[in-house]
Amino acid sequence: MLFNSTLFLFLFLPLVLAVYYLAPRSARNALLLFASLFFYAWGEKFYVFLMIASIGANFGFGLLVEAWKGRRAGAWFLAAAVVFNLGLLVSCKYANFLADNLNVVLRWLAFTPVHLRPVHLPIGISFFTFEALAYLIDIRRAKTSAARNPVNFGLFMTLFPHLIAGPVVRYRDLAAALESRSVDRAQVARGIRRFILGLAKKMLLANTFAHTADALFHLSPAELSFSAAWLGVICYTLQIYFDFSGYSDMAIGLGRLFGFELAENFNYPYTARSITDFWRRWHISLSSWFRDYLYIPLGGNRHGPERTYFNLMLVFVFCGLWHGASWNFLAWGLFHGLFLVLERLGWARVLERLPRIAQHAVTLVIVMIGWVFFEAKSFAHAGVYLSAMMGLRGGEYAWHDFWGRELALALIVGTAGCCPVWPALRRIWRQLLEQAPAWRRTALAAAAEFASLGGMCMLFAASVLQLAAGTYNPFIYYRF
């Protein structure tokens, strides 16, 4: 079930909200748990039992790790929990990838290849596996206590706003709200606005860019020209940002409707001035997970430069593979890891000598080149596409063959939306209000609120019209 579907918007969500607010507070977590399991089962059917098994196992492991904390047995229980969770993830997500690559070696050695049927990838497994691992490790580190209520723990694992594509949440951040929470009108209003903004990002911007990006990335090598290749990667760069940040906005907004404050996941990543800065701004919940549970335990930057470079590359090997069982994703991870190492070797100092606009431009071009590996279907495809971006191909299609007023408008709005334009306008507006007389301040604030409400209604209506036209497509991060 997608957030941007009529079934979710006009049946599931209103029904869940109505039942939730009518129910006594003591029953609300159980109701939300049931609704979240139903939400998952709608798309995954019997794989919901895999989710339930993961909840039960990790609830038990949490109690064992805490009961034996500080003793060797606690470490063994944690190790068993890590093996269980990673085993579940590997068997579902990487089994076919590993078998396919093993078969290459077996054929080369003249052995009989392994025959493995395609293994289904349960939606969201990368997210809820990492959330379970963080929960167990935090118990071992004494940063949180083990859950005593299985309903509350199950809700943490399955809360439908973040279940499918994040943000990657941590139990310690939701523990208090799972025990007791309240929702006021201001929080509901902020939640609705955030959800509508995310829906509009997805329906009005990401899907518009997706139409052009998909068409250009599916061109044959003979058809791809320099200008068409750059238009395609620009559209994909904007598509993946508004697609994923739109989902995150919807998740945060939905969380607020039920009294949960989920972590922010993006901070204008395309305004970054280095790749290091980019990863402080892009998919923040995942990058902070890798920092806290892999990079720092490996030693971080505490054991000399060579060890630091190794740790960075290893983290981004796993970061790439986390996104998908493919050599392309591994290459994307290594590409980013390489630039993080280069920045520590001196590239950062080179960037600092450039004008700020040049720092932004260089970083953005590096990120866009990386997105080619992320979107391409194979290394060969990525190579063809990158050669076209370098002007080494003279395909028959140029950028203007894919141009239109809708795309032009989306590019203008999308480019502005990638920059902190709206926060800057709000700061200017607040300054104007502070300088205005009291009577005018009240009138201006009321007018601004009315305009904001009207704008949100227009965005929602436009998004629903796009939805009714059948133009939506699944979120990119659903496949991870």
Secondary structure, DSSP 8 states (H G I E B T S, - for coil): --TTSHHIIIIIHHHHHHHHHHS-HHHHHHHHHHHHHHHHHHHHGGGHHHHHHHHHHHHHHHHHHHHTTTSHHHHHHHHHHHHHHHHHHHHHHTHHHHHHHHHHHHHHTT------------TTHHHHHHHHHHHHHHHHTTSS-----HHHHHHHHH-HHHHTT-----HHHHHHHHH-----HHHHHHHHHHHHHHHHIIIIIIHHHHHHHHHHHTS-GGGBBHHHHHHHHHHHHHHHHHHHHHHHHHHHHHHHHTT-------S-GGG-SSHHHHHHHSSHHHHHHHIIIIITTTTTTSS-HHHHHHHHHHHHHHHHHHH-SSHHHHHHHHHHHHHHHHIIIIIHHHHHHS-HHHHHHHHHHHHHHHHHHHH-SSHHHHHHHHHHHTT--B-SB-GGGG--HHHHHHHHHHHHHTTTHHHHHHHHHHHHHHHS-HHHHHHHHHHHHHHHHHHHHHHHHHHHHHHHTT-----GGGG-
